[in-house]
Amino acid sequence: MARTPWSEHPRLIALRARWRVVDVAVNALEGFQRHRTGLNAALVSHYGFLSVFPLFLVATTVLGFVLEDRPDLQKDIIDSAVAQLPIVGQQISIDPSGLQGSTPALIIGLLIALWASLKAFIVLQIALDDVAEVPFEQRPNPALKRLHALRGIGLVGLSVVCTTILGKFSGLERMPNISRLLLLLAAAAINAATLTATYRWLCTAKPTWRSAIPAGLIGGFLFAVLDVLGTQLVSRAIANASPVYGTFASVIGLLAWMSLHATIALGGAELNRALAIPRQ
């Protein structure tokens, strides 16, 4: 005997008929389950996580080139935010002169980071097409997917650079609270624009800008809040932990941070789709 879907419970149907917000929420949750959006979010965060450690290798190599025979810079960088990076930060704190520049390591790190980033954005395209229920025969070929992924990497990379700069300014000690709030809103606006463009450009169905904006605004604000809270929590955890446990805390926190971002982004796509479904 077939079970009645949870979304068709009589009480829930009555609530959906009465309240638009309940109807949208149920449609979004149904889509999240039907399109396996949680699994796709996990894959996006997995490949995003894989791209981070090659970037740490690149950062280590670049620092090796920059700090070579520069004791003044070595002293300055010990007191900087760079010293809080997982693994790299531990080496900087112990002996920054031990960092060595290596051209092969730099090239290998960049290539692996590019490969993992491409995989993450290809999975993101697949996830957005799953949400839009685009038929497989209408989806881009592998070469075109990689071109779209490169555009996504450039878009998100530019957004990360801009929000990082804003975060650096907001961390100044004498910054007035109103200025911190304005910087947070600016970061939220950048994130919102990036998310909206992602929904528009990476999905084969090419939703309209208007239909992509709602989740872009909500997701942009949540991204900005996560960035602020995540930075503070990780900084405190590292400061109060031993080098070994601090590294584990950073890795776990980074994976959770990426997973939340991927879930919010794809959950937003489900929300946009639910908003476009006519009310019955």
Secondary structure by P-SEA (a helix, b strand, c coil): cccccccccaaaaaaaaccaaaaaaaaaaaaaaaaaaaaaaaaaaaaaaaaaaaaaaaaaaaaaaaacccaaaaaaaaaccccccaaaaaaaacccccbbbbaaaaaaaaaaaaaaaaaaaaaaaaaaaaaacccccccccaaaaaaaaaaaaaaaaaaaaaaaaaaaaaacccccaaaaaaaaaaaaaaaaaaaaaaaccccccccccccccaaaaaaaaaaaaaaaaaaaaaaaaaaaccaaaaaaaaaaaaaaaaaaaaaaaaaaaaaaaaaacccc
